[in-house]
Amino acid sequence: GIVLGKMQGWPDATIHIRIERGGACVFEGRVHTGRIKRRAEELVAYLGRCLTFPDGVVLLTGTGVVPDGDFTLAPGDEVRITIDGLGELVNSVVVV
């Protein structure tokens, strides 16, 4: 894991998102971590101002890659999020 006390900003990486529907790409975008406005240390400081997390916590920042406002995921869509040097997360959309 990342130890924030030793971190000097975000890792130098590109976040790539691809959404496929029926094997065809319906959305694709990418953003570099250099575009994240707030440093990880600043976000963690705000997170811990009023609450404590004795068992740990996950801080989600979003990706900065957003489809147009009329885009909607559909059952069966495959969402791929790839981060250089880290790996890839792949999820299929299901109705629950």
C-alpha positions as CSV (number, residue, x, y, z in Angstrom):
1,G,0.0,0.0,0.0
2,I,0.9,3.7,-0.1
3,V,2.2,5.2,3.1
4,L,1.0,8.8,2.9
5,G,3.5,10.1,5.3
6,K,6.2,9.4,2.7
7,M,4.2,10.4,-0.3
8,Q,5.2,13.5,-2.2
9,G,2.1,13.9,-4.3
10,W,0.3,11.4,-6.6
11,P,2.2,8.7,-8.5
12,D,3.1,9.7,-12.1
13,A,0.5,7.7,-14.0
14,T,-2.3,7.9,-16.6
15,I,-5.8,6.6,-15.7
16,H,-7.5,5.1,-18.7
17,I,-11.3,4.2,-18.8
18,R,-13.0,2.2,-21.5
19,I,-16.6,1.1,-21.6
20,E,-17.6,-1.6,-24.1
21,R,-21.1,-2.6,-25.1
22,G,-21.5,-5.7,-27.2
23,G,-17.8,-5.8,-27.8
24,A,-17.7,-2.2,-29.2
25,C,-16.2,0.8,-27.4
26,V,-19.0,3.3,-26.4
27,F,-16.8,5.5,-24.2
28,E,-13.1,6.0,-23.8
29,G,-11.2,8.6,-21.9
30,R,-7.9,9.2,-20.0
31,V,-6.4,11.6,-17.5
32,H,-3.0,12.0,-16.0
33,T,-2.6,12.1,-12.2
34,G,-0.9,15.5,-12.6
35,R,-4.3,17.0,-13.2
36,I,-5.5,16.1,-9.7
37,K,-5.9,19.4,-7.9
38,R,-5.5,18.4,-4.3
39,R,-2.6,16.4,-2.8
40,A,-3.4,13.1,-1.1
41,E,-2.1,14.5,2.2
42,E,-4.6,17.4,2.0
43,L,-7.5,15.1,1.3
44,V,-6.5,12.7,4.2
45,A,-6.3,15.7,6.5
46,Y,-9.9,16.8,5.7
47,L,-11.1,13.2,6.0
48,G,-9.7,12.8,9.5
49,R,-10.8,16.2,10.9
50,C,-14.1,15.1,12.5
51,L,-13.8,11.3,12.5
52,T,-11.4,8.6,13.4
53,F,-11.0,5.3,11.6
54,P,-9.4,2.7,13.9
55,D,-9.8,0.0,11.4
56,G,-8.7,2.1,8.4
57,V,-10.6,3.9,5.6
58,V,-10.7,4.1,1.8
59,L,-10.5,7.5,0.2
60,L,-12.1,7.6,-3.2
61,T,-11.2,10.6,-5.4
62,G,-13.0,9.8,-8.6
63,T,-11.1,9.6,-11.9
64,G,-11.7,13.0,-13.6
65,V,-12.9,11.0,-16.7
66,V,-16.6,11.5,-17.1
67,P,-18.9,10.6,-20.1
68,D,-21.3,13.2,-21.5
69,G,-24.4,13.9,-19.5
70,D,-26.7,11.8,-21.7
71,F,-24.5,8.7,-21.4
72,T,-26.0,5.8,-19.3
73,L,-24.5,2.5,-18.5
74,A,-26.5,-0.6,-19.6
75,P,-26.6,-4.1,-18.3
76,G,-23.8,-6.1,-19.8
77,D,-21.5,-3.1,-20.3
78,E,-17.9,-3.8,-19.4
79,V,-16.0,-1.1,-17.6
80,R,-12.2,-1.2,-17.7
81,I,-10.1,1.1,-15.6
82,T,-6.4,0.9,-16.2
83,I,-3.7,2.7,-14.3
84,D,-0.1,2.7,-15.6
85,G,2.2,0.6,-13.5
86,L,-0.6,-0.6,-11.2
87,G,-3.0,-2.8,-13.2
88,E,-6.5,-3.0,-14.5
89,L,-10.0,-3.3,-12.9
90,V,-12.7,-4.8,-15.0
91,N,-16.4,-4.9,-14.0
92,S,-19.5,-5.9,-15.8
93,V,-22.7,-3.9,-15.2
94,V,-25.6,-5.8,-13.8
95,V,-29.1,-4.8,-12.6
96,V,-29.6,-5.4,-8.9
